[in-house]
């Protein structure tokens, strides 16, 4: 599977005008390559991966809604598959506001930094 990242500059939701995720020598090299007068923004992505099996289980760490709602389980369940109603494997990967560490995916530990598209205007 391939995924292509795009950056539309200031119009992009992931736009960081100072590219603050880069520091020191990395930032200097970024500004040299993509900067316009030493100032170069970027778009920052932090990918997530979700695997869902045919029984309705997906990777992650979710609140155990099937018991008392307090436990953290190693795995999450898509209730649409078993018709139980609770879907811990939602589109956004977050199951509950009770525990911000509860998520139905695996978050990539690094960030993907993308320069803005350089489109010449006529």
Helices and strands as residue ranges (DSSP letters): G 9-11, E 15-16, H 24-34, E 42-45, E 48-49, E 57-63, E 72-77, H 79-82, E 106-107, E 112-114
